[in-house]
Amino acid sequence: MRKMVNTKTKEELMVKNHIILKNFWEYYFTDAEIEDNNEGDIQEALVMGIETEIRLVSMEEIKPYIDTAMSPSKDKAIMPAPGWEWVDYTV
């Protein structure tokens, strides 16, 4: 995982996965635990689409549209979301 910090609000997110869809929406998936989660289908993510917001995402819904999926801790070339910055690496 990798820590991403909002440069204005100082909010911190631990990002475990980065996905880009075919329509170029980007998802920075966090390590948040979701209660009553259907076998891990629902995950929290910072979503960059029409708006940039943190929301719950169904992996089953976006699965057919995934173009690229990478781990920010393994591929250090992944850029942080606009207005955010990477601050460290964790295992």
N, C-alpha and C positions, 0 to 999 in steps of 0.2 A: 504494500500500500504506500501511498504517497500523500503528504499533507498539502492541501491547497488552501490559501488564505485570501479572503476578499480584501483588496487594498483599501477600501473605504470603511467598511463595517468591522473589519478584523475577524469576521466569522470564519471558523475553520471547518474544513471537511476532510475526512480521510477517504481518499479515492482508491477504490480497488480495481476498477475496470473503466475503460473508455470505449464507447461505441459510436460509430458514425453510420447513420442510415443512408439509404440511396437518395433521399431528398436533402441530404447534407445536414439534417438535424444532428446535434451532438449530445451525448449522454455521458456524464461523469457519475458513475455509480459509487455510492458511499458504503461504509461498513455498518450502517444503521440496522438494528434488528427490528423486524416488523412482526408485531403480534398477530396471531391467527393467520399466518402466511401459508398459502396453499403450496406446499412443497417448494418454497423458495421462489415462486413465480413473481411475487410482488417485491419490488426493490425500490429504495429511495435513490433519487438521482438529481443532480443539477442538470436541467434540460435547457439546451440552447436551441430554440425553434423560433416561433413567432415572438415569443417572450422568453426571457431567461428567468427560470424559476426552479426552486427545489420542490419536487413532487414525487408521488408514488407512481411507479411504472410497472406494467405487466410485461414480463419478458415474453410471454406467449404471444401477445399482440404485436410486438415489434420484431420478433424473430424472423419473419419472412422478408423484412426490409433491411436487415443488417448488411452493410457493405464492408465495414472494418471493425474488428474488435481487438483491443490491445490492453496490456497491463502497463500502467504508467510507471510502475517500479521496475519493469523489465525493459521497456522502450522509453528511454529518457528523452527522446526527440518529440514526444507528445507535448504540445503546447497547453498551458493552463487556459481555462475559460477567460474571455475578455473581462478585465477588472479583477482578476484573481492572479495569484502567483504561487509557484511551488516553493515551499520553504524547507523541506527536508525529505529524506527517504527513510522508510521503516521496513522491517521485514514482515 
